[in-house]
Amino acid sequence: MAEHEVHLVGSVPLASAADVFETVAGALGDLAPRIPDGETGPRQGWVRSFDPIFGGNPALVRTAEEFRPHATGGATLRYRPRDGIKPEDVKFADLPHAALAAAAWRDFRALKDAGKIPAKTRYLFTIPHPIPLVRRYFAPELQDAIEPALEAAMYAEIGKVCAAIPHADLAIQWDCASAVFFTLEKGEPSRFGRTRDEMYRPIAERLARAGRAVPAGVELAYHFCYGNSGGRHSIEPSSTRDAVAMANAVSAALSRDIQMIHTPVPIDRDDDAYFAPLDRLEVRPGTGISLGLIHLSDGVEGARRRMTAAKKHLPRFSVGTECGLSCVPPERLGAMLRLHADVAALA
């Protein structure tokens, strides 16, 4: 029996959701209680996939202002309201998430009925939190005004997803991409507050609102992300400090359980200082923690070092990679999934 469960964050470099479901289930079986659809097709690069959504909004116009998560990260252009339209009057409709989830779900259900996916495994639908979207696509002076309408549209779409898929077969994961944890790691004044400590509460409330959009019976997960543009974080986490603070605050703000919270572990962090804040973790007993400590470049032995350090402060956790698998070459995907299974077996 494996010592650890496996948590896959979202992206998988295959051609279709059906390919992802069958490949992951074949490699990991019941080690992975949730299998994502891989963010294939039009969802490739989840955050960047919103560019055509904003580009097709008649209230918005694309500007020449470029945004990059870091100096060598992928660039996108920002938007602003058209002349004569107030930022607070911009609305969002006809989001594609429910239709994409329903299509992936049909593949998932067929494979489960055929016995190719374990009976208790859930379909994991991952979606970016509104915070990273407004940061990437709108200038700072527009973000507070644009955010409420985008939130409302995304939460309505999650409602459609949850209405279309049986709750017992579904998990929703909010990808709290680098805009959240870059901002907290930097600790510089932002729209959320003047200091890191001031920012925790308003950010946690936004993450909790996303959690409240997921109905009881559907599993809830959060990916605490530092970015993966070009295989690089937007900023390196100095420790698990901010992940623990946000896990505690979001958990306290919700009246429901969080089934999984995932946070990355950089390849060079097998030191006590990185994991020591986990001593302060205060979440409900049913909340699982996934540590993204699997790295293909140093394999089982590197994961073992990081796990040994982590267990001094958190005896039980799931294992995974830092972020999705989009940067893994397709020809290495089999090796990466086998590595997940090998690491899950480590005592």
Buried (B, 14 or more C-beta within 10 A) or exposed (E): EBEBBBBBBBBBBBEBBBBBBBBBBEBBBBBBBBBBBBBBBEBEBBBBBBBEBBEEBEBBBBEEEEBBBBEEBEEBBBBBBEEEBEBEEBEBEEBBBBBBBBBBBBBBBEBBEEEBBBEEBBBBBBBBBBBBBBBBBBBEEBBBBBBEBBBBBBBBBBBBBBEBBEBEBBBBBBBBBBBBBBBBBEBEEBBBBEEBEBBBEEBBEBBBBBBEBBBEEBBBBBBBBBBBBEEBBBBEBBBBBBBBBBBBBBBEBBEBBBBBBBBBBBBEBBEEEBBBBBEEBEBEEEBBBBBBBBBBEBBBEBBBBBBEBBBEBBEEBBBBBBBBBBBBEEEEBEEBBEBBBBBBEBE
